[in-house]
Amino acid sequence: MPGSLLRITRLAALGVLASLIVGLIRSARRQPTPTTTGVASWEPLVEEAPTPSRSGPVQFADTATSAEHPGWVEPDADGGCPGSHPVKGNTQSKIFHVPGGMSYERTNAERCYCDEAAAEADGYRKAKR
């Protein structure tokens, strides 16, 4: 019995010692909370507005046509597209056809787009064939 009591006492002492070591390691790893004193040391984020480089009335380009038809033009009378706008769009199906596509030659265009991105921006999707 006295031997088992000695073992229990040693185990308890080792447990207390391990707890102290873990506590010391945790307190050493903690970052101290910074204290703020005095005035801010950085410059304000707001910059002064730049002065205009020119004065007088400003003339704007006429954008009515580009707002009505962004990136597309009307096809020819026979349904063909001009060289500057080769992508053919069908307004009912919202599908566009590119040159070299399987259905490109037989498609009558209702809109002609300058590129695929312009057709996609207008809500069209590319033909699967």
Contact map, one row per residue, 1 for C-alpha under 8 A:
111110000000000000000000000000000000000000000000000000000000000000000000000000000000000000000000000000000000000000000000000000000
111111000000000000000000000000000000000000000000000000000000000000000000000000000000000000000000000000000000000000000000000000000
111111100000000000000000000000000000000000000000000000000000000000000000000000000000000000000000000000000000000000000000000000000
111111110000000000000000000000000000000000000000000000000000000000000000000000000000000000000000000000000000000000000000000000000
111111111000000000000000000000000000000000000000000000000000000000000000000000000000000000000000000000000000000000000000000000000
011111111100000000000000000000000000000000000000000000000000000000000000000000000000000000000000000000000000000000000000000000000
001111111110000000000000000000000000000000000000000000000000000000000000000000000000000000000000000000000000000000000000000000000
000111111111000000000000000000000000000000000000000000000000000000000000000000000000000000000000000000000000000000000000000000000
000011111111100000000000000000000000000000000000000000000000000000000000000000000000000000000000000000000000000000000000000000000
000001111111110000000000000000000000000000000000000000000000000000000000000000000000000000000000000000000000000000000000000000000
000000111111111000000000000000000000000000000000000000000000000000000000000000000000000000000000000000000000000000000000000000000
000000011111111100000000000000000000000000000000000000000000000000000000000000000000000000000000000000000000000000000000000000000
000000001111111110000000000000000000000000000000000000000000000000000000000000000000000000000000000000000000000000000000000000000
000000000111111111000000000000000000000000000000000000000000000000000000000000000000000000000000000000000000000000000000000000000
000000000011111111100000000000000000000000000000000000000000000000000000000000000000000000000000000000000000000000000000000000000
000000000001111111110000000000000000000000000000000000000000000000000000000000000000000000000000000000000000000000000000000000000
000000000000111111111000000000000000000000000000000000000000000000000000000000000000000000000000000000000000000000000000000000000
000000000000011111111100000000000000000000000000000000000000000000000000000000000000000000000000000000000000000000000000000000000
000000000000001111111110000000000000000000000000000000000000000000000000000000000000000000000000000000000000000000000000000000000
000000000000000111111111000000000000000000000000000000000000000000000000000000000000000000000000000000000000000000000000000000000
000000000000000011111111100000000000000000000000000000000000000000000000000000000000000000000000000000000000000000000000000000000
000000000000000001111111110000000000000000000000000000000000000000000000000000000000000000000000000000000000000000000000000000000
000000000000000000111111111000000000000000000000000000000000000000000000000000000000000000000000000000000000000000000000000000000
000000000000000000011111111100000000000000000000000000000000000000000000000000000000000000000000000000000000000000000000000000000
000000000000000000001111111110000000000000000000000000000000000000000000000000000000000000000000000000000000000000000000000000000
000000000000000000000111111111000000000000000000000000000000000000000000000000000000000000000000000000000000000000000000000000000
000000000000000000000011111111000000000000000000000000000000000000000000000000000000000000000000000000000000000000000000000000000
000000000000000000000001111111000000000000000000000000000000000000000000000000000000000000000000000000000000000000000000000000000
000000000000000000000000111111100000000000000000000000000000000000000000000000000000000000000000000000000000000000000000000000000
000000000000000000000000011111110000000000000000000000000000000000000000000000000000000000000000000000000000000000000000000000000
000000000000000000000000000011111000000000000000000000000000000000000000000000000000000000000000000000000000000000000000000000000
000000000000000000000000000001111100000000000000000000000000000000000000000000000000000000000000000000000000000000000000000000000
000000000000000000000000000000111110000000000000000000000000000000000000000000000000000000000000000000000000000000000000000000000
000000000000000000000000000000011111000000000000000000000000000000000000000000000000000000000000000000000000000000000000000000000
000000000000000000000000000000001111100000000000000000000000000000000000000000000000000000000000000000000000000000000000000000000
000000000000000000000000000000000111110000000000000000000000000000000000000000000000000000000000000000000000000000000000000000000
000000000000000000000000000000000011111000000000000000000000000000000000000000000000000000000000000000000000000000000000000000000
000000000000000000000000000000000001111100000000000000000000000000000000000000000000000000000000000000000000000000000000000000000
000000000000000000000000000000000000111110000000000000000000000000000000000000000000000000000000000000000000000000000000000000000
000000000000000000000000000000000000011111000000000000000000000000000000000000000000000000000000000000000000000000000000000000000
000000000000000000000000000000000000001111100000000000000000000000000000000000000000000000000000000000000000000000000000000000000
000000000000000000000000000000000000000111110000000000000000000000000000000000000000000000000000000000000000000000000000000000000
000000000000000000000000000000000000000011111000000000000000000000000000000000000000000000000000000000000000000000000000000000000
000000000000000000000000000000000000000001111110000000000000000000000000000000000000000000000000000000000000000000000000000000000
000000000000000000000000000000000000000000111110000000000000000000000000000000000000000000000000000000000000000000000000000000000
000000000000000000000000000000000000000000011111000000000000000000000000000000000000000000000000000000000000000000000000000000000
000000000000000000000000000000000000000000011111100000000000000000000000000000000000000000000000000000000000000000000000000000000
000000000000000000000000000000000000000000000111110000000000000000000000000000000000000000000000000000000000000000000000000000000
000000000000000000000000000000000000000000000011111000000000000000000000000000000000000000000000000000000000000000000000000000000
000000000000000000000000000000000000000000000001111100000000000000000000000000000000000000000000000000000000000000000000000000000
000000000000000000000000000000000000000000000000111110000000000000000000000000000000000000000000000000000000000000000000000000000
000000000000000000000000000000000000000000000000011111100000000000000000000000000000000000000000000000000000000000000000000000000
000000000000000000000000000000000000000000000000001111100000000000000000000000000000000000000000000000000000000000000000000000000
000000000000000000000000000000000000000000000000000111110000000000000000000000000000000000000000000000000000000000000000000000000
000000000000000000000000000000000000000000000000000111111000000000000000000000000000000000000000000000000000000000000000000000000
000000000000000000000000000000000000000000000000000001111100000000000000000000000000000000000000000000000000000000000000000000000
000000000000000000000000000000000000000000000000000000111110000000000000000000000000000000000000000000000000000000000000000000000
000000000000000000000000000000000000000000000000000000011111000000000000000000000000000000000000000000000000000000000000000000000
000000000000000000000000000000000000000000000000000000001111100000000000000000000000000000000000000000000000000000000000000000000
000000000000000000000000000000000000000000000000000000000111110000000000000000000000000000000000000000000000000000000000000000000
000000000000000000000000000000000000000000000000000000000011111000000000000000000000000000000000000000000000000000000000000000000
000000000000000000000000000000000000000000000000000000000001111110000000000000000000000000000000000000000000000000000000000000000
000000000000000000000000000000000000000000000000000000000000111111100000000000000000000000000000000000000000000000000000000000000
000000000000000000000000000000000000000000000000000000000000011111110000000000000000000000000000000000000000000000000000000000000
000000000000000000000000000000000000000000000000000000000000011111111100000000000000000000000000000000000000000000000000000000000
000000000000000000000000000000000000000000000000000000000000001111111110000000000000000000000000000000000000000000000000000000000
000000000000000000000000000000000000000000000000000000000000001111111100000000000000000000000000000000000000000000000000000000000
000000000000000000000000000000000000000000000000000000000000000111111100000000000000000000000000000000000000000000000000000000000
000000000000000000000000000000000000000000000000000000000000000011111111100000000000000000000000000000000000000000000000000000000
000000000000000000000000000000000000000000000000000000000000000011111111000000000000000000000000000000000000000000000100000000000
000000000000000000000000000000000000000000000000000000000000000001001111100000000000000000000000000000000000000011000110000000000
000000000000000000000000000000000000000000000000000000000000000000001111110000000000100000000000000000000000001111000110000000000
000000000000000000000000000000000000000000000000000000000000000000001011111000000000100000000000000000000000001110000000000000000
000000000000000000000000000000000000000000000000000000000000000000000001111100001000000000000000000000000000011100000000000000000
000000000000000000000000000000000000000000000000000000000000000000000000111111111100000000000000000000000000111100000000000000000
000000000000000000000000000000000000000000000000000000000000000000000000011111111100000000000000000000000000000000000000000000000
000000000000000000000000000000000000000000000000000000000000000000000000001111110000000000000000000000000000000000000000000000000
000000000000000000000000000000000000000000000000000000000000000000000000001111110000000000000000000000000001000000000000000000000
000000000000000000000000000000000000000000000000000000000000000000000000001111111000000000000000000000000011110000000000000000000
000000000000000000000000000000000000000000000000000000000000000000000000001111111100000000000000000000000001100000000000000000000
000000000000000000000000000000000000000000000000000000000000000000000000011100111110111100000000000000000000100100000000000000000
000000000000000000000000000000000000000000000000000000000000000000000000001100011111110000000000000000000000000100000000000000000
000000000000000000000000000000000000000000000000000000000000000000000000000000001111110000000000000000000000000000000000000000000
000000000000000000000000000000000000000000000000000000000000000000000000000000000111110000000000000000000000000001000000000000000
000000000000000000000000000000000000000000000000000000000000000000000001100000001111111000000000000000000000000111100000000000000
000000000000000000000000000000000000000000000000000000000000000000000000000000001111111100000000011000000000000111100000000000000
000000000000000000000000000000000000000000000000000000000000000000000000000000001000111110000001111000000000000111110010000000000
000000000000000000000000000000000000000000000000000000000000000000000000000000001000011111000001110000010011111110000000000000000
000000000000000000000000000000000000000000000000000000000000000000000000000000000000001111100111100000000000111110000010000100000
000000000000000000000000000000000000000000000000000000000000000000000000000000000000000111111111000000000001111000000000000000000
000000000000000000000000000000000000000000000000000000000000000000000000000000000000000011111110000000000000011000000000000000000
000000000000000000000000000000000000000000000000000000000000000000000000000000000000000001111100000000000000000000000000000000000
000000000000000000000000000000000000000000000000000000000000000000000000000000000000000001111110000000000000000000000000000000000
000000000000000000000000000000000000000000000000000000000000000000000000000000000000000011111111000000000000000000000000001110000
000000000000000000000000000000000000000000000000000000000000000000000000000000000000000011101111100000000000000000000000000111100
000000000000000000000000000000000000000000000000000000000000000000000000000000000000001111000111110000000000000000010010000111100
000000000000000000000000000000000000000000000000000000000000000000000000000000000000001110000011111010110010000000000000000001100
000000000000000000000000000000000000000000000000000000000000000000000000000000000000011100000001111110010000000000010000000001000
000000000000000000000000000000000000000000000000000000000000000000000000000000000000011000000000111110010000000000000000000000000
000000000000000000000000000000000000000000000000000000000000000000000000000000000000000000000000011111010000000000000000000000000
000000000000000000000000000000000000000000000000000000000000000000000000000000000000000000000000111111110000000000000000000000001
000000000000000000000000000000000000000000000000000000000000000000000000000000000000000000000000000111111000000000000000000000001
000000000000000000000000000000000000000000000000000000000000000000000000000000000000000000000000100011111110000000000000000000001
000000000000000000000000000000000000000000000000000000000000000000000000000000000000000100000000111111111110000000000000000000000
000000000000000000000000000000000000000000000000000000000000000000000000000000000000000000000000000001111110000000000000000000000
000000000000000000000000000000000000000000000000000000000000000000000000000000000000000000000000000000111111000000000000000000000
000000000000000000000000000000000000000000000000000000000000000000000000000000100000000100000000100000111111100000000000000000000
000000000000000000000000000000000000000000000000000000000000000000000000000001110000000101000000000000000111110000000000000000000
000000000000000000000000000000000000000000000000000000000000000000000000001000111000000111000000000000000011111100000000000000000
000000000000000000000000000000000000000000000000000000000000000000000000011000100000000111100000000000000001111100000000000000000
000000000000000000000000000000000000000000000000000000000000000000000001111000000000000111100000000000000000111110000000000000000
000000000000000000000000000000000000000000000000000000000000000000000001111000001100111110000000000000000000111111000000000000000
000000000000000000000000000000000000000000000000000000000000000000000011100000000000111110000000000000000000001111110110000000000
000000000000000000000000000000000000000000000000000000000000000000000011000000000001111000000000000000000000000111110100000000000
000000000000000000000000000000000000000000000000000000000000000000000000000000000000111000000000000000000000000011111110000000000
000000000000000000000000000000000000000000000000000000000000000000000000000000000000001000000001010000000000000011111111000001000
000000000000000000000000000000000000000000000000000000000000000000000000000000000000000000000000000000000000000000111111100000000
000000000000000000000000000000000000000000000000000000000000000000000111000000000000000000000000000000000000000011111111110000000
000000000000000000000000000000000000000000000000000000000000000000000011000000000000001010000001000000000000000010111111111110000
000000000000000000000000000000000000000000000000000000000000000000000000000000000000000000000000000000000000000000011111111111000
000000000000000000000000000000000000000000000000000000000000000000000000000000000000000000000000000000000000000000001111111100000
000000000000000000000000000000000000000000000000000000000000000000000000000000000000000000000000000000000000000000000111111100000
000000000000000000000000000000000000000000000000000000000000000000000000000000000000000000000100000000000000000000000011111110000
000000000000000000000000000000000000000000000000000000000000000000000000000000000000000010000111000000000000000000000011111111000
000000000000000000000000000000000000000000000000000000000000000000000000000000000000000000000111000000000000000000000011001111100
000000000000000000000000000000000000000000000000000000000000000000000000000000000000000000000011110000000000000000010001000111110
000000000000000000000000000000000000000000000000000000000000000000000000000000000000000000000011100000000000000000000000000011111
000000000000000000000000000000000000000000000000000000000000000000000000000000000000000000000000000000000000000000000000000001111
000000000000000000000000000000000000000000000000000000000000000000000000000000000000000000000000000011100000000000000000000000111
